[in-house]
Amino acid sequence: MSFDALTEKEPRTGETALAALRHRDFRLFWCGQLVSVTGSQMQLVAINWHVYVLTGSAAALGMVGLVRVLPIIICSLVGGVAADALDRKRLMLATQSTMLVSAAVLAAVTARGLQSVWPIFLLTAISSAATAFDSPARQALLPRLVPPRDFANAVTLSFIVFQVAMIAGPVLAGLLLSKLGPAAVYALNAASFIAVIIALLLIEASGAVEAVNGNGVSWQALIEGLRFVWRTPIIVQTMMLDFVATFFASATALLPIFAADVLQVGARGLGFLAAAPAVGAIIAGALLARVRQWRHPGKAIVLAVIVYGAATALFGLSRNFWFSLAMLALTGAADTVSTVLRQTIRQLATPDHLRGRMTSVNMIFFMGGPQLGEFEAGVVAEFIGAPLSVLTGGLGCILAALVALFKARSLLDYELPDETAGRHTMR
């Protein structure tokens, strides 16, 4: 029996946690993303471990975050304009192909006996530049794959894919690193991009953008997107809170130090540490599937950020592997609540012809915060040690959330539309 036949027996579309998977185009996209994101998460862990093995330097680990974020800051605004002017499927085919080639070259140079970190930094920067074009196109394409009533469900299911990949990817990376080395991880990541490319070729929904006010790749189009974001307080406040919180509480880049020196669990332990936040995220996502209404999602976002900062600080204090795993899982759970609600608010508040540009601006905050935070954490750890760097970062995150309680009135008072609040299931 087909998946469509099975789901026909389900309740109304908005009442099932798998509603969006009824739709063929979304299923293709969802499955392709699962394979590709798993490969990308494997490579992220492998790069951090590889850089630390080559250099033994916390500052070098911080540099990984810097070379990831600079291309995003430089290219994301142009990427958003492109996503609102060009065919989004064709744009993604180009970006996915670029990332495939970048990973394949990294695998090849590593297999030949790489002794310097600079090729890693260069190829990581190229991949990040492609991501700056890929992410706005991907998020702007998503509403085309499902009807409006299932959009919230599609967002959560897409987020769950990311979290599942964050479990499988790091664990697989840890196993492969200990047995085959980083070159094998990079090669598998290159192959994983083929899944998304095939899915994009099979998707029937159009990737073309309907012309609105002569939109195109231009300076005027960029200004229009920036003006919309700046004049929409709820979007500005969610972006700023996300940036500040992740800037202070980003501990991912320092996990190799905790695995090797603080907790002494090696490459395999690193895989489990890197996967722990995703375990918490999936548990939180399953619970969110049962929530039918979010009348005041802004308050839930601020509370989630406080929990995220507190768990990060406790991870910095921990010397027990299992307690460290639990705290990292708690950060993932809190981040899921915050991320899902923030993304839903922003997408529903943005017209379709501006979604690519809104997403590109958000990328500077959403991806810039953690990556700049990793650079900051690496530099601070070089002077005061990794545990104290993570502890102070968690406390800074809590402080940012407390400031939001007094300043971000649009966020705290925001209410989801009735037709969305009643269907705020797994998305």
Secondary structure as GFF3:
##gff-version 3
##sequence-region A 1 427
A	DSSP	alpha_helix	3	7	.	.	.	ID=ss1
A	DSSP	three_ten_helix	13	15	.	.	.	ID=ss2
A	DSSP	three_ten_helix	19	22	.	.	.	ID=ss3
A	DSSP	alpha_helix	24	55	.	.	.	ID=ss4
A	DSSP	alpha_helix	58	83	.	.	.	ID=ss5
A	DSSP	alpha_helix	88	111	.	.	.	ID=ss6
A	DSSP	alpha_helix	118	145	.	.	.	ID=ss7
A	DSSP	three_ten_helix	148	150	.	.	.	ID=ss8
A	DSSP	alpha_helix	151	179	.	.	.	ID=ss9
A	DSSP	alpha_helix	182	202	.	.	.	ID=ss10
A	DSSP	alpha_helix	219	230	.	.	.	ID=ss11
A	DSSP	alpha_helix	233	249	.	.	.	ID=ss12
A	DSSP	three_ten_helix	252	254	.	.	.	ID=ss13
A	DSSP	alpha_helix	255	257	.	.	.	ID=ss14
A	DSSP	pi_helix	258	262	.	.	.	ID=ss15
A	DSSP	alpha_helix	266	288	.	.	.	ID=ss16
A	DSSP	alpha_helix	297	317	.	.	.	ID=ss17
A	DSSP	alpha_helix	321	348	.	.	.	ID=ss18
A	DSSP	three_ten_helix	352	354	.	.	.	ID=ss19
A	DSSP	alpha_helix	355	366	.	.	.	ID=ss20
A	DSSP	alpha_helix	368	384	.	.	.	ID=ss21
A	DSSP	alpha_helix	386	407	.	.	.	ID=ss22
A	DSSP	alpha_helix	409	413	.	.	.	ID=ss23
A	DSSP	alpha_helix	418	421	.	.	.	ID=ss24
###
